[in-house]
């Protein structure tokens, strides 16, 4: 499981939320839902996105934007249009003066707004889950990023737009997977750009030696890896692997593995009801005691306390 896949794992699969937002001008929506990650894709018309404390930018058909919470932002027909609705945590909707709008703007199957045939149509997908693994990716993103239609290409947007208005068996699974694929394509396109300043571990995934080693550590963290066994898999000497890995990733292979194992453990503690001993085995520790000791050194609390606070 690499970091892009890790972003989409766990309870997030049940916590994704998708709508087709349809409007006629004038319109303005302020988003204060604090979602860890939201994708906005323009299917028809234009929309201005105005992040708090930043300059507004225009989205045209085929353009996408990704917002990394918790900062608020406004989507509108014009930057000067005052918000007429607020999107709050948990998907609640209210007027700016606090009156509930829940249900008032529902227009049909996964469609929301003021006109189902509006001149503006946005596809919006929101990921509600944040954990230690996907935090490694989210922390590398700016609060708001945008790609124009000529900066990325995807055949998925028309398919997603078509699927969203259906109401068929298994539809939620189809939409979840399409959204997953779309966000991965967008993030790949973003990290390929010089201004993205992709994190070292992401750039290292493309290295012919370090990339395969990173994937081994991520895909099978419970394996008793050593620098020697990783070097053998990579076809290089231990010293060469250690130097190259540290130079590209910023830390030695075993240090990276420890951090990955403990991040996985933190997410498993938050997400499920497995015992600490079972989680220890799953992430490569021989006992609950060994995991607890390492976990407390990394996070400052015991696994039990981490679970209780989640």
N, C-alpha and C positions, 0 to 999 in steps of 0.2 A: 504494500500500500504506500504509494508516494504521497507527497504533501498535497498535490491537487486532488487526489482521490480522498485523502484524509479529511479534506474540507467538507466532503459530502457524505461522510460516514456517520453512524450512530443515530441518535434520536432525531437528528436533522431531517432524516428521510420521512419522518412522520410530522415534522414541524415546518416543512416548506409550505408556502402560501402563494397562490397565483391568482391574478385577476386580469381581466381585460378592461381597461379604463377608457371610457368613451365620453367625449365632451364636445360642446359647441361653445365658442367664445361668447362672452367673457367667462373664464373659469380660473380658479386658483385653489390649490390644495397644499396645505402645510403638513409635512410628514414629521411626526415626533414619536415614532414607534420604537426608536432606539434599537432597531433590528441590527444584528451584527453585519449582515450583508444583504443588499437589495440590488436587483438588476432592473433597469428600465430600457425597453427597446421600442423604438418608434415604428409603428406599423403604418400609420397614416397621419398626415398633417405635421404640424410643428409644435414644439413645447419648449418653453424656457425653464431651465433648472437654476435655482438661486440658492446655493449653500449659504448657511449662516456665516458671515464674516468673509465671504469670498465673492468674486465677480460672477454674475450669471452667465450661462452659456446656452446656446440654442441647439436643440436636437431636431434633426430632420429625418425623413423616412430612411430606415436602414441604420441610423445611428444608435449607439447604445451608451448607457452610463451605468456605473457601478458605484453605489454609496456604501461606505463602511461606517457603521454606527460607532458611537451613539449620536453623532451630531445631527441636528435637524436641518431640513431644507424645504424649499417650496418648488412645486411644479405649477406652471401657469401658462396662459396664452400670451402674457406680456409681463415683464418684470415688475411693472407698476401696478398690476392687478392685485388687490388685497385678498388674502386667503378667505375663502368662503366655507371651508371645512378643514378640520384637523384629523389626522390619522394618529391615534394614540397607541401605547403599548397594548398588546393583545388583540390588535385589529379593531379596537373601538373607534367609532367615528362620532365627532361632535362639531357643533358650530363654534366659532371663535369665542362666543360668550358662554359656552359650556353646555348648551342643550344637545341632547343625544340625537344623532342621526342614524343610529344603527338600524339597518334595513330600509331606510328612507331612499337610498340611492341605488339599491339593488335593481338591476335591469334584466336579469335572467341568469342563465348558466354561466357562472364565473365572470359575470359582466357587471360593471359598476360605473356610475357616473350620472349624467343628466340626459343622455340621448343614446340609445343603442346604435343608432346610425349616425353618430356624431362625426364632424369633420376631423376630429383628432382621436386617434386610437393608440394607446400605449399598452404594451404587454409588460406586466410587472410581476417579478418573482422575488420572494423574500425568504431568506434563511434565518430561522430563529435561534439555532443552536450555536453556541461558541464553546470550544473546549481547548485544551492545551495543544493538541495536534493541529487543528485548523487555525488556532491562534498564530502559529508560526507563519502561516500564509497571510492571514488577515493583517497582522502587524506590519507586513511588508507593503501593504497597499496605502495609497493616499486616502484621505477622507472621501474624496470624490474623484473619479476618473471618467473620461469619455473617449470614445472612438467613433470617428465618422465612418460612413458607409464605404469610403474609398480606402480606409485604413484596416479594414477587416472584411472577410467574406464568410457567409454561412448560409447553407441551404436550409437551416433549421427554423429560421424565423417564420417563413410562410407555413411550414408544417405545424409549428407551435400555435400560430394564430388560428389555424383550421381546427386543431384538436381541442383548443380551449373551449369552444362553444358547443362541443358535443357532450352528451351525457350518456355514456355507454359503459358496460361492465369493464372494469380494469382501467378506467380512464385516469384515475389519480396516479397509478403506477406509470402509465405512459407519459403523463405530464411531468412527473418527478424526474424521469430519466431524460426527457427532452430538455428540461431546465438544467439538469446536471451537465449535459453535453454542451449546452449553450454557454453556461458560465465558464466551463473549462476552455472553450474556444476563445471567449473574450479575454480571459486571464492570460492565456498563451499569447494572444496578439498584443496585449498590453506589456507583458514582460519582455517581449522581443524588441520593444522600442527603447532607444537610449535614455529618454527622460524617465523611464520607469525605475531605473536604479535597482534592478532585480537583486534579491538577496544572494549572498555567496553560495548558499546551499542549492539554490535554484539554478544558478549558472553552472555549478559543478555537475548537475545531472547530465549535462551535455558532454562532459569530458569522457573520453574512451576508457580511462582507467578508474577515475573516481566515481563516475556516474553509475556503473554497474555495482560498485561496492556500496554506494549509498542505497541502491535498490535492494541489495541483499539484506542490509541492516534493517531497512524499513519493512520489507516483506516478511522477514523471519527473525524478529527480535529475540525470540526465545532460544534460538540456536546458540550454543556455547562458542560464539565467535572469538577468535584471537586475531591479532595483527598478522600472524603467520598464515592462518587459514584464509583470511581475506586476501592476502597477497598472493597466495596460491591460486585462488579463484580469479584474480585479476591478471595473473601471469607476470608479476613483477616481484622484486625483492621486498622484504619487510621494510627496509630502510627507505626504498624508493616510494613505496605506498605511503608510509608515515609522512614523508616530506611533502609529497604531492597533495595528499588529503588535507594536511594541516594548512598548506599554502592556499588551497582553493576554498575550503570550508571554514577555516578560521579556528579549528580545534582538531585534536587527534581523533582517529577513528573510534577508539574506545570511549572517549569522552562524549562524542556524538551519540554513540549507542546508548550510553547511560542516560543521557537526556531524553532520547527517543523512548526508551523503555519506561522512564518515570512519567513522561507525558502521556503515554498510552495508559499507564496505571491510573493516573489522575482522572482521565476520561472514563475509564471503566468503573472507577469508584463512584463517579457522578451518575453514570448512565444506568447501571444495573444493580442487581442484588447478589452478585457473586461474592463469595467469601474472599477475604484478603489473601488467604493461602492459594485459592484458585487463580486469583489475579496475578499473584507472584509467579506461579508456574507459567501463566499465559505470556508474561512479558520477559521471562528469562531469569527469574530469581529462584533460588533453591528452597526458600522458606518464607513464611510470612514475616518472620523476624528480620531476615536479610532485606526484604523489600521495605519494611517499616523503617529500618535504620537509614537506608539510602534515601527514602522518600522524605524523611524529616530533615536530613541534611540539605536537600534541594528546595523544599517548600516551607520548611520551618514548622510544620505541623505533622501529626501522625496521619496515616491513611484513614483511620477511623474518624479523626476530627475533620479531615478534608471532606469525607463523605457526609458527615453530619451538617457541615456548613453549606453543602451544595444544594 
